[in-house]
């Protein structure tokens, strides 16, 4: 038999064998009893249900996914927005400060205004400004001053009241420097419902005050104040031209201090509940440190003298 015939015969035998196997599979499948087929379907169904149940459990354990549109957005506040509630909560300060001559009151007023932005009001400066401006109060004050008389309390109190009512003093707060100076002035302010949040008294021993005043000198070329012991002039040339005020002698200083002490004692009775005494016999930074701490706590509402 030729090679071609043998190959053809082998291929035919292989094909017949494959067909016989397929027919057997079909016959076997057809021979499966109906009960067995139903059991297989139930078995397959159980597997499907079991798998579906597992999927539901797994889905329940997974966190729910939100659409991007419903995700909460983080709120980022700017520095100004964060500071606004704090600024709104701060108290507008109303401060009275008193101190004897050479107690350092002027220096402390400058530091307070620089830190807290309060409207600085000095009765003496205010009177001079009113006179220069020719206001009604200024004309009344000038008439008494030209006659050598003290300006009546009612005139000064009216000028002070009008100044305190101006927008800058109302919005920024105020620092009343060295006023009231007498019982009648204090009572007049109280009658107008003008009261401070705190009354600061700089306390310095009298012998230290006398030393501070007697040693003061003025440079007429620059209007700068020196002190022979605490702030001496830089050069001999400056030292040679320094002058002393006529009322800066020891005798006159003691008389002024006696008058000041008597007036302050009568004023303090009206502000006893708001009085804070500060030791002024220290460096200006130490004195301001105590005042600064007090005003900060007062401004934040951490302390109150109401």
C-alpha positions as CSV (number, residue, x, y, z in Angstrom):
1,X,0.0,0.0,0.0
2,X,1.3,3.4,-0.9
3,X,2.2,6.0,1.7
4,X,-0.7,8.3,0.5
5,X,-3.2,5.5,0.9
6,X,-1.9,4.6,4.4
7,X,-2.2,8.3,5.6
8,X,-5.7,8.6,4.2
9,X,-6.8,5.5,6.0
10,X,-5.3,6.6,9.3
11,X,-7.1,10.0,9.0
12,X,-10.4,8.2,8.4
13,X,-9.9,6.0,11.4
14,X,-9.1,9.0,13.7
15,X,-12.2,10.9,12.4
16,X,-14.4,7.9,13.1
17,X,-13.0,7.5,16.6
18,X,-13.7,11.2,17.4
19,X,-17.3,10.9,16.1
20,X,-17.8,7.8,18.2
21,X,-16.6,9.6,21.4
22,X,-18.9,12.5,20.8
23,X,-21.9,10.2,20.2
24,X,-21.1,8.5,23.5
25,X,-21.1,11.8,25.3
26,X,-24.4,12.8,23.8
27,X,-25.9,9.4,24.7
28,X,-24.6,9.6,28.3
29,X,-26.0,13.1,28.7
30,X,-29.3,12.0,27.3
31,X,-29.3,9.1,29.7
32,X,-29.1,11.3,32.9
33,X,-32.3,10.8,34.8
34,X,-34.6,13.7,35.3
35,X,-34.2,13.6,39.1
36,X,-30.4,13.8,38.7
37,X,-30.7,16.8,36.3
38,X,-33.0,18.6,38.8
39,X,-30.6,17.9,41.6
40,X,-27.7,19.3,39.6
41,X,-29.8,22.5,38.8
42,X,-30.6,22.8,42.6
43,X,-27.0,22.4,43.4
44,X,-26.0,25.0,40.9
45,X,-28.7,27.3,42.1
46,X,-27.5,27.0,45.7
47,X,-24.0,27.9,44.7
48,X,-25.3,30.9,42.8
49,X,-27.5,32.0,45.8
50,X,-24.5,31.4,48.1
51,X,-22.3,33.5,46.0
52,X,-24.9,36.3,45.7
53,X,-25.3,36.3,49.5
54,X,-21.5,36.5,50.0
55,X,-21.5,39.5,47.6
56,X,-24.2,41.2,49.6
57,X,-22.3,40.7,52.9
58,X,-19.1,42.0,51.4
59,X,-21.0,45.0,50.0
60,X,-22.5,45.7,53.4
61,X,-19.0,45.6,54.9
62,X,-17.6,48.0,52.3
63,X,-18.1,51.7,53.1
64,X,-20.7,53.4,51.0
65,X,-19.3,55.4,48.1
66,X,-20.5,58.9,47.7
67,X,-20.7,60.8,44.5
68,X,-18.2,63.7,44.3
69,X,-21.0,66.2,44.3
70,X,-22.2,65.1,47.7
71,X,-18.8,64.9,49.4
72,X,-18.5,67.5,52.2
73,X,-16.1,70.3,51.3
74,X,-13.3,71.4,53.7
75,X,-13.8,75.0,54.8
76,X,-10.5,77.0,54.9
77,X,-10.8,80.4,56.5
78,X,-8.4,83.2,55.7
79,X,-6.3,84.8,58.5
80,X,-8.6,87.9,58.5
81,X,-11.7,85.7,58.8
82,X,-10.2,83.8,61.7
83,X,-9.1,87.0,63.4
84,X,-12.5,88.7,62.9
85,X,-14.4,86.9,65.7
86,X,-11.5,87.6,68.1
87,X,-11.3,91.2,67.2
88,X,-15.1,91.6,67.6
89,X,-15.0,90.0,71.0
90,X,-12.3,92.5,72.3
91,X,-13.5,95.1,74.7
92,X,-13.2,98.8,73.8
93,X,-11.1,100.1,76.6
94,X,-11.8,103.2,78.7
95,X,-8.8,104.0,80.9
96,X,-8.0,106.7,83.4
97,X,-4.4,107.1,84.6
98,X,-3.1,109.2,87.4
99,X,0.4,109.9,88.7
100,X,2.3,112.5,90.5
101,X,4.8,114.8,88.7
102,X,7.8,112.7,87.6
103,X,6.0,109.4,88.2
104,X,6.5,108.4,84.6
105,X,2.9,108.9,83.6
106,X,3.7,110.6,80.3
107,X,6.0,107.7,79.2
108,X,3.4,105.1,80.1
109,X,0.7,106.9,78.2
110,X,2.8,106.9,75.1
111,X,3.4,103.1,75.5
112,X,-0.3,102.4,76.1
113,X,-1.4,104.4,73.0
114,X,1.2,102.7,70.9
115,X,0.1,99.2,71.9
116,X,-3.7,99.7,72.1
117,X,-4.4,102.6,69.8
118,X,-6.5,104.4,72.4
119,X,-7.4,108.1,72.0
120,X,-5.1,110.0,74.3
121,X,-6.9,112.8,76.1
122,X,-5.1,115.2,78.4
123,X,-7.2,118.0,79.9
124,X,-4.4,120.5,79.7
125,X,-3.6,119.8,76.0
126,X,-7.3,119.7,75.2
127,X,-7.9,123.1,76.8
128,X,-5.0,124.6,74.8
129,X,-6.3,123.1,71.6
130,X,-9.8,124.4,72.2
131,X,-8.4,127.9,72.9
132,X,-6.3,127.8,69.7
133,X,-9.3,126.6,67.7
134,X,-11.5,129.4,69.1
135,X,-14.4,127.1,70.1
136,X,-17.1,128.1,72.5
137,X,-15.4,126.2,75.3
138,X,-12.1,127.6,74.3
139,X,-13.3,131.2,74.4
140,X,-14.8,130.6,77.9
141,X,-11.5,129.0,79.1
142,X,-9.4,131.8,77.6
143,X,-11.5,134.5,79.4
144,X,-10.7,132.9,82.8
145,X,-7.1,132.2,81.9
146,X,-6.5,135.8,80.8
147,X,-8.0,137.0,84.0
148,X,-5.6,134.7,86.0
149,X,-8.4,132.5,87.3
150,X,-8.7,128.7,87.2
151,X,-10.9,127.5,84.5
152,X,-14.2,126.3,86.2
153,X,-14.9,122.6,86.3
154,X,-18.1,122.9,84.3
155,X,-16.2,124.4,81.4
156,X,-13.4,121.7,81.5
157,X,-15.9,118.9,82.0
158,X,-18.0,120.0,79.0
159,X,-14.9,120.1,76.8
160,X,-13.8,116.6,78.0
161,X,-17.3,115.2,77.5
162,X,-17.5,116.5,73.9
163,X,-14.1,115.0,73.1
164,X,-15.0,111.6,74.6
165,X,-18.1,111.6,72.4
166,X,-16.2,111.9,69.2
167,X,-16.1,108.9,66.8
168,X,-12.4,108.0,67.3
169,X,-12.8,107.8,71.1
170,X,-16.0,105.8,70.8
171,X,-14.6,103.3,68.3
172,X,-11.0,102.9,69.5
173,X,-11.5,103.6,73.2
174,X,-9.9,106.4,75.3
175,X,-7.1,107.1,77.7
176,X,-7.9,110.0,80.0
177,X,-4.5,111.3,81.2
178,X,-4.4,113.0,84.7
179,X,-8.1,113.8,84.8
180,X,-10.2,114.1,86.9
181,X,-7.9,115.9,89.4
182,X,-10.4,116.9,92.0
183,X,-13.5,115.5,93.8
184,X,-15.8,118.0,92.0
185,X,-14.4,116.9,88.6
186,X,-14.9,113.3,89.4
187,X,-18.5,113.8,90.5
188,X,-19.2,115.8,87.4
189,X,-18.0,113.0,85.1
190,X,-20.0,110.4,87.1
191,X,-23.1,112.6,86.8
192,X,-22.6,112.4,83.0
193,X,-22.2,108.6,83.2
194,X,-18.6,108.8,82.1
195,X,-16.8,106.0,83.9
196,X,-13.6,104.1,83.2
197,X,-13.1,100.3,83.0
198,X,-10.0,100.8,85.2
199,X,-8.3,103.6,87.1
200,X,-4.5,103.1,87.1
201,X,-2.5,104.9,89.8
202,X,1.3,105.0,89.4
203,X,2.7,104.8,92.9
204,X,6.2,106.2,93.5
205,X,7.7,107.1,96.9
206,X,7.9,110.9,97.5
207,X,11.7,111.0,98.0
208,X,12.2,109.3,94.6
209,X,9.8,111.8,93.0
210,X,11.7,114.8,94.5
211,X,15.0,113.3,93.2
212,X,13.5,112.8,89.7
213,X,12.2,116.4,89.5
214,X,15.1,118.3,91.0
215,X,17.5,116.5,88.7
216,X,15.6,117.3,85.5
217,X,17.1,119.7,83.0
218,X,15.9,121.1,79.6
219,X,17.9,121.6,76.5
220,X,16.5,124.8,75.0
221,X,18.0,124.0,71.6
222,X,16.1,120.7,71.2
223,X,13.5,120.8,73.9
224,X,14.8,117.4,75.1
225,X,14.6,116.6,78.8
226,X,17.7,115.2,80.5
227,X,18.4,114.1,84.1
228,X,21.7,114.7,85.8
229,X,21.7,111.3,87.4
230,X,19.4,109.0,85.2
231,X,19.9,110.5,81.7
232,X,22.9,112.8,81.6
233,X,23.7,114.9,78.5
234,X,26.0,113.3,76.0
235,X,28.5,116.1,75.7
236,X,29.9,119.0,77.7
237,X,28.5,121.4,75.1
238,X,24.9,120.2,75.7
239,X,25.5,120.2,79.5
240,X,26.6,123.8,79.4
241,X,23.3,125.0,77.8
242,X,20.9,123.0,80.0
243,X,18.3,124.9,82.1
244,X,16.2,124.1,85.1
245,X,12.5,125.0,85.3
246,X,11.8,127.5,88.1
247,X,9.3,125.2,89.7
248,X,11.6,122.2,89.7
249,X,13.3,123.1,93.0
250,X,12.9,120.8,96.0
251,X,10.8,123.3,98.0
252,X,8.3,123.8,95.2
253,X,8.2,120.1,94.2
254,X,7.2,119.1,97.7
255,X,4.4,121.7,97.7
256,X,3.1,120.4,94.4
257,X,3.2,116.9,95.6
258,X,1.3,117.8,98.7
259,X,-1.5,119.4,96.7
260,X,-1.5,116.5,94.2
261,X,-1.8,113.9,96.9
262,X,-4.7,115.6,98.6
263,X,-6.6,115.9,95.3
264,X,-5.9,112.3,94.3
265,X,-7.1,111.0,97.6
266,X,-10.5,112.6,97.1
267,X,-10.8,111.3,93.5
268,X,-9.9,107.8,94.4
269,X,-12.9,107.5,96.7
270,X,-15.1,107.6,93.6
271,X,-13.1,104.9,91.8
272,X,-12.2,102.5,94.6
273,X,-13.8,99.5,92.9
274,X,-11.9,100.2,89.7
275,X,-8.5,101.2,91.2
276,X,-5.3,99.4,90.4
277,X,-2.1,100.7,91.9
278,X,1.1,100.0,89.9
279,X,4.6,100.3,91.4
280,X,6.2,103.1,89.4
281,X,9.6,102.8,91.1
282,X,10.9,100.4,88.4
283,X,12.2,100.6,84.9
284,X,9.6,101.9,82.3
285,X,9.5,98.5,80.7
286,X,8.8,96.7,83.9
287,X,6.0,99.2,84.7
288,X,4.5,98.9,81.3
289,X,4.7,95.1,81.5
290,X,2.3,95.1,84.4
291,X,0.0,97.7,82.8
292,X,0.1,95.8,79.5
293,X,-0.9,92.5,81.2
294,X,-3.7,94.2,83.0
295,X,-5.1,95.9,79.9
296,X,-4.8,92.7,77.8
297,X,-6.8,90.7,80.3
298,X,-9.3,93.5,80.6
299,X,-9.7,93.7,76.8
300,X,-10.3,90.0,76.5
301,X,-12.8,89.9,79.2
302,X,-10.7,87.8,81.5
303,X,-11.0,90.4,84.3
304,X,-13.6,93.0,85.0
305,X,-14.0,95.8,87.6
306,X,-17.7,96.3,86.8
